[in-house]
């Protein structure tokens, strides 16, 4: 009975934490919507400067990583611990691919002189300047969440290898998976807002 209460408490605690994350990104999405309404033409023009190839590739990578994470939890619950460990590692590897893609994408923009407080950015029309500031803020914050999520999953992988996360006691990995799905979900909103803005 005690273990059941701990399990339920951990799940409730995770959902409450995820709710605060939704509030954080929800506030940023609301801010984006306000400025999009104010500068629709400038947002459209600035969005054309982003690479849809990078954006699409990263969307595919994150959706695939969420599938791997779901399969990892399912495998652990069915007693296939080694398969679960491999799927967690694959999920983390995809997180790495996402971050490498984002590094090259940001590097290209910075190389063209478009980064916060740069002369190139300050020379743009106000609406485009707001767009790129929001782009760096929101994708940067998301990137931090990808790093944190990857670290949590690697810790879960370590706990599995140590025998502390098992088919009977898998709540840590399940909560880590919930966090990872939130990271994926946020990107699914970010992708059309910045790369497909019309």
Buried (B, 14 or more C-beta within 10 A) or exposed (E): EEEEEEBEEBBEEBEEBBEEBBEEBEEBBEBBEEBBEEBEEBBBBBBEBBBEEBBEBBBEBBBBBBBBBBBBBBBBBEEBBEBBBBBBBBBBBBBBBBBEBBEEBBEBBBEEEBBBEBEEBEEBEEBBBBBBBBBBBBBEBBBEBBEEBBEBBBBBBEBBEEEEBEEEBBBBBBBBBBBBBBBBBBBEBBBEBBBEBE
